[in-house]
Amino acid sequence: MLLVVLLSGCRTVSSPHEFASGWVGSHFERMLDAVDRSHDGDPKNTPSREDVMKTRYSLANDNTVYPIPIVFGRCKVHWEVNSAGIIVGYRYEEVIKNGCNW
């Protein structure tokens, strides 16, 4: 889960938008590394890199999207990543009703 990344940075995040927008412009691998470190690689708490790669899909603009669960699996952030590996955008998918609200 990416939620722990919020805590590892010791900053308060008031919404999924604030959380996700903070990663725009960063390298996608950097975000994945931060998630791995924040969970000590515990597979119960964070998707494996293999799982992340299996769920990716391509856009017409040649960017790749990686859906990753946050908020204890209640919400997914679909990270849009360009060919250089930089996060250029995102959108949310509610897994359960109001799952992307906190």
C-alpha positions in Angstrom: 0.0 0.0 0.0 1.2 3.5 -0.8 -0.4 5.0 2.3 2.6 4.4 4.4 4.7 6.6 2.0 2.6 9.4 3.4 3.8 8.6 6.9 7.4 7.9 6.0 7.8 11.5 4.7 6.6 12.9 8.0 4.3 15.3 6.3 0.5 15.5 6.7 -1.5 14.8 3.6 -5.1 15.8 3.5 -6.4 14.0 0.4 -5.5 11.4 -2.2 -5.1 14.3 -4.7 -2.4 15.9 -2.5 -0.7 12.5 -2.1 -0.7 11.7 -5.8 0.1 15.2 -7.0 3.2 15.1 -4.8 4.7 12.4 -7.0 4.0 14.0 -10.4 7.4 14.9 -11.9 9.2 12.1 -10.0 10.6 9.0 -11.4 8.2 6.1 -11.1 11.0 3.8 -9.8 11.7 6.3 -7.0 8.1 6.1 -5.9 8.2 2.2 -6.0 11.5 2.2 -4.0 9.9 4.5 -1.4 6.9 2.2 -1.1 9.2 -0.9 -0.8 11.2 0.8 2.0 8.1 2.0 3.8 6.7 -1.5 4.0 10.0 -3.4 4.3 8.9 -5.4 1.3 6.0 -7.0 3.2 3.8 -8.6 0.4 0.7 -8.2 2.6 1.1 -4.4 2.6 2.3 -3.5 -0.8 1.9 -5.0 -4.3 5.0 -6.7 -5.7 6.8 -5.1 -8.6 5.8 -8.1 -10.6 2.1 -7.5 -9.8 2.6 -3.8 -10.7 4.0 -4.8 -14.1 1.3 -7.3 -14.8 -1.5 -4.7 -14.3 0.1 -2.0 -16.5 -1.6 -0.8 -19.7 -0.6 1.5 -22.6 -2.2 4.7 -23.8 -2.4 6.0 -27.3 0.3 8.7 -26.5 2.8 5.8 -25.8 2.7 6.5 -22.0 2.1 3.5 -19.7 -0.3 3.4 -16.8 0.3 1.5 -13.6 -2.7 1.0 -11.3 -1.6 0.7 -7.7 -3.8 0.3 -4.6 -3.7 2.9 -1.8 -5.8 3.5 1.3 -5.7 -0.1 2.3 -6.9 -1.3 -1.1 -10.0 0.8 -1.1 -8.7 3.1 -3.9 -6.3 2.7 -6.8 -4.2 5.4 -8.3 -3.6 4.9 -12.0 -0.1 6.4 -12.4 0.6 7.7 -16.0 4.3 7.3 -16.7 6.1 8.6 -19.8 8.9 6.8 -21.8 11.5 8.3 -19.6 9.9 6.8 -16.5 8.6 10.1 -15.1 5.1 10.3 -13.5 3.2 12.7 -15.7 -0.3 12.3 -14.3 -2.8 10.1 -12.4 -6.4 9.3 -12.0 -8.3 7.4 -9.3 -10.4 4.3 -9.3 -12.6 3.6 -6.3 -12.5 0.0 -5.4 -15.3 0.4 -2.9 -17.7 3.3 -2.6 -16.0 6.4 -1.2 -12.7 4.5 -1.1 -10.7 7.4 -2.4 -11.9 9.8 0.3 -10.1 10.4 3.5 
